């Protein structure tokens, strides 16, 4: 049997890294090309409120609120949460938007609190919860500012992906401030609102940077319990579950 020597291993690693870099570049090129057609379609859909059925939930949308059907991260997060036993658990849907993540958790039997910095989103989520006959506690809150020290078994957040300042309520869902300041603050404050055996589940795009985003949580005293990759339309998304270090 031939023995693979270290120089050969290093060559394989180097070639793999080149392949992965090229793969990311190719995916990005495809996404740029796709967005030439998809972006105008999204902008047209967002401009007008509409009633949709998303993941079995009847949802009303609003132009200033993140649209769950037009961006992939919401569906990916819901699919991941369906694998967690939520019955009887206290669940926080951070940045609720239309409320669909909280509604899905409530249907699994969780006791749900949903919050958003966008007051229009909070009011919309309340109507959508009623439309789907589930009980959800709604709060208008800048992250944990209006949660009064409450503790949760599961905290879920479809984090904003880009390190830019938001210029509108709608952009709050996408832009996390300079150097991802919102995500950093969420990582720091979520530990104070998590039960001892609780978990934090986030979803984010590969464009955000896996090492950077997960590093915010590791620096605050979390460890990674589970990390998964989901691919949609030439884009990779990470779903990462954190628990507090022992």
C-alpha positions as CSV (number, residue, x, y, z in Angstrom):
1,X,0.0,0.0,0.0
2,X,1.4,3.4,-1.0
3,X,1.9,5.8,1.9
4,X,0.7,9.4,1.4
5,X,3.6,11.7,2.4
6,X,3.1,15.1,4.0
7,X,4.1,17.0,0.8
8,X,1.4,15.1,-1.1
9,X,-1.1,15.9,1.6
10,X,-0.2,19.6,1.5
11,X,-0.7,19.5,-2.3
12,X,-4.1,18.0,-1.9
13,X,-5.1,20.6,0.7
14,X,-3.8,23.4,-1.5
15,X,-5.7,22.1,-4.5
16,X,-8.9,21.7,-2.4
17,X,-8.5,25.3,-1.2
18,X,-8.1,26.5,-4.8
19,X,-11.2,24.5,-5.8
20,X,-13.3,25.9,-2.9
21,X,-12.1,29.5,-3.7
22,X,-12.9,29.0,-7.4
23,X,-16.2,27.4,-6.4
24,X,-17.2,30.4,-4.3
25,X,-16.2,32.7,-7.1
26,X,-18.2,30.8,-9.7
27,X,-21.2,30.7,-7.4
28,X,-20.9,34.5,-6.9
29,X,-20.8,35.0,-10.7
30,X,-23.9,32.9,-11.1
31,X,-25.7,34.8,-8.3
32,X,-24.8,38.2,-9.9
33,X,-26.1,37.0,-13.2
34,X,-29.3,35.6,-11.6
35,X,-29.9,38.8,-9.7
36,X,-30.1,40.7,-12.9
37,X,-33.4,39.0,-13.4
38,X,-34.4,38.1,-9.8
39,X,-33.9,41.5,-8.2
40,X,-36.4,43.4,-10.3
41,X,-38.9,40.6,-9.6
42,X,-38.3,40.8,-5.9
43,X,-38.6,44.6,-5.9
44,X,-41.9,44.4,-7.7
45,X,-43.3,41.8,-5.2
46,X,-42.1,43.7,-2.1
47,X,-43.7,47.0,-3.2
48,X,-47.2,45.8,-2.6
49,X,-48.7,43.9,0.5
50,X,-49.9,40.5,-0.4
51,X,-51.4,37.4,1.2
52,X,-49.3,34.2,0.7
53,X,-49.2,30.7,2.1
54,X,-45.6,30.0,3.3
55,X,-44.7,26.7,5.0
56,X,-48.4,26.0,5.6
57,X,-48.9,29.4,7.3
58,X,-51.2,32.1,5.9
59,X,-49.2,35.3,5.9
60,X,-49.8,38.9,5.1
61,X,-46.7,40.8,3.9
62,X,-45.8,44.5,4.0
63,X,-43.4,46.6,2.0
64,X,-41.3,47.6,5.0
65,X,-41.0,44.1,6.5
66,X,-38.7,41.2,5.4
67,X,-40.6,39.0,2.9
68,X,-40.1,35.3,3.9
69,X,-40.9,33.8,0.5
70,X,-38.5,35.9,-1.5
71,X,-35.4,35.2,0.6
72,X,-34.3,31.7,1.4
73,X,-33.0,32.1,5.0
74,X,-36.4,32.0,6.7
75,X,-37.4,28.7,5.2
76,X,-34.0,27.2,6.0
77,X,-34.3,28.4,9.6
78,X,-37.8,26.9,10.0
79,X,-36.7,23.6,8.5
80,X,-33.8,23.4,11.1
81,X,-36.1,24.3,14.0
82,X,-38.5,21.5,13.0
83,X,-35.7,19.1,14.0
84,X,-35.7,20.5,17.6
85,X,-38.3,19.2,20.1
86,X,-40.0,22.5,21.0
87,X,-43.2,21.3,22.8
88,X,-43.4,23.0,26.1
89,X,-40.2,25.1,25.5
90,X,-40.0,28.8,25.9
91,X,-39.0,30.1,22.5
92,X,-37.8,33.6,21.4
93,X,-38.2,34.6,17.8
94,X,-35.8,37.5,17.5
95,X,-36.4,39.9,14.5
96,X,-39.7,38.3,13.8
97,X,-40.6,40.2,10.7
98,X,-43.9,38.7,9.4
99,X,-44.0,36.4,12.4
100,X,-43.8,33.2,10.4
101,X,-40.9,31.6,12.4
102,X,-42.7,32.2,15.7
103,X,-45.9,30.9,14.2
104,X,-44.1,27.7,13.1
105,X,-42.6,27.3,16.6
106,X,-46.0,27.8,18.2
107,X,-47.5,25.1,16.0
108,X,-44.8,22.8,17.3
109,X,-46.1,23.4,20.8
110,X,-43.6,26.1,22.0
111,X,-44.5,29.0,24.2
112,X,-43.4,31.8,21.9
113,X,-42.3,35.4,22.4
114,X,-41.6,37.3,19.2
115,X,-39.9,40.7,18.9
116,X,-38.7,43.1,16.3
117,X,-37.2,46.6,16.3
118,X,-39.6,47.5,13.5
119,X,-43.0,48.4,15.0
120,X,-44.8,47.7,11.7
121,X,-43.4,44.2,11.8
122,X,-44.6,43.6,15.3
123,X,-48.1,44.7,14.4
124,X,-48.0,42.6,11.2
125,X,-46.8,39.5,13.1
126,X,-49.6,39.9,15.6
127,X,-52.2,39.9,12.8
128,X,-50.5,36.9,11.2
129,X,-50.5,35.0,14.5
130,X,-54.2,35.6,14.9
131,X,-54.8,34.6,11.3
132,X,-53.1,31.3,12.0
133,X,-54.9,30.8,15.4
134,X,-51.7,30.7,17.5
135,X,-50.9,32.5,20.7
136,X,-47.7,34.6,20.6
137,X,-46.4,37.3,23.0
138,X,-45.3,40.2,20.7
139,X,-42.9,42.9,21.8
140,X,-41.4,45.9,20.0
141,X,-37.8,45.6,21.1
142,X,-34.3,46.6,20.0
143,X,-32.8,43.1,20.5
144,X,-33.4,42.3,24.2
145,X,-34.0,45.8,25.4
146,X,-37.7,45.2,26.1
147,X,-37.5,41.7,27.4
148,X,-36.9,42.5,31.1
149,X,-34.4,39.8,31.9
150,X,-36.7,36.9,30.6
151,X,-35.0,33.5,30.0
152,X,-35.7,31.2,27.1
153,X,-35.0,27.6,26.1
154,X,-34.5,28.4,22.4
155,X,-33.6,31.7,20.9
156,X,-33.7,31.9,17.1
157,X,-32.5,34.7,14.9
158,X,-32.3,35.1,11.1
159,X,-29.5,37.6,11.6
160,X,-28.8,40.6,9.3
161,X,-26.1,39.5,6.8
162,X,-24.3,42.7,5.9
163,X,-21.9,45.0,7.9
164,X,-23.6,48.2,6.8
165,X,-25.8,50.8,8.5
166,X,-29.6,50.4,7.8
167,X,-31.2,53.4,6.2
168,X,-34.8,52.3,6.7
169,X,-37.0,49.9,8.7
170,X,-36.8,47.4,5.8
171,X,-33.0,47.5,5.8
172,X,-32.9,46.6,9.5
173,X,-33.5,43.0,8.4
174,X,-30.4,43.0,6.1
175,X,-27.9,45.4,7.5
176,X,-26.2,44.7,10.9
177,X,-24.4,48.0,11.4
178,X,-20.7,48.7,11.0
179,X,-18.6,45.6,11.7
180,X,-21.8,43.6,12.4
181,X,-22.4,45.6,15.6
182,X,-26.0,44.2,15.9
183,X,-24.8,40.6,15.7
184,X,-22.0,41.2,18.3
185,X,-24.6,42.7,20.7
186,X,-27.0,39.9,20.1
187,X,-24.2,37.3,20.9
188,X,-23.3,39.2,24.1
189,X,-26.9,39.7,25.3
190,X,-28.4,36.4,24.3
191,X,-26.2,34.6,26.9
192,X,-28.0,36.6,29.6
193,X,-31.4,35.5,28.4
194,X,-30.7,31.8,27.9
195,X,-31.7,29.0,30.3
196,X,-28.9,26.8,31.4
197,X,-29.7,24.0,28.9
198,X,-30.9,26.5,26.3
199,X,-29.6,27.0,22.7
200,X,-29.3,29.8,20.3
201,X,-30.0,29.0,16.6
202,X,-28.9,31.4,13.8
203,X,-28.9,31.4,10.0
204,X,-26.7,33.5,7.8
205,X,-25.2,33.7,4.3
206,X,-21.7,32.6,3.4
207,X,-21.2,36.3,2.4
208,X,-21.1,37.2,6.1
209,X,-18.1,35.0,6.9
210,X,-18.5,31.9,8.9
211,X,-15.4,32.4,11.1
212,X,-16.3,36.0,11.9
213,X,-19.9,35.4,12.8
214,X,-19.3,32.3,14.9
215,X,-16.3,34.0,16.5
216,X,-18.7,36.6,18.0
217,X,-20.5,33.9,19.9
218,X,-17.4,31.9,20.9
219,X,-15.9,35.1,22.4
220,X,-18.9,35.5,24.6
221,X,-18.8,32.1,26.2
222,X,-20.7,29.8,23.7
223,X,-19.6,26.7,22.0
224,X,-20.9,25.3,18.7
225,X,-23.3,22.5,19.3
226,X,-24.2,21.9,15.6
227,X,-23.3,23.5,12.3
228,X,-25.0,22.7,9.0
229,X,-24.8,24.1,5.4
230,X,-27.7,24.5,3.1
231,X,-27.4,25.6,-0.5
232,X,-30.0,27.6,-2.4
233,X,-29.6,29.3,-5.8
234,X,-25.8,29.2,-5.8
235,X,-25.6,30.6,-2.3
236,X,-24.6,28.7,0.9
237,X,-26.3,29.3,4.2
238,X,-25.0,28.3,7.6
239,X,-27.4,27.2,10.4
240,X,-25.4,27.2,13.6
241,X,-26.6,26.1,17.0
242,X,-24.8,27.4,20.1
243,X,-25.0,26.4,23.8
244,X,-23.2,28.0,26.7
245,X,-19.8,26.6,27.6
246,X,-19.6,24.3,30.6
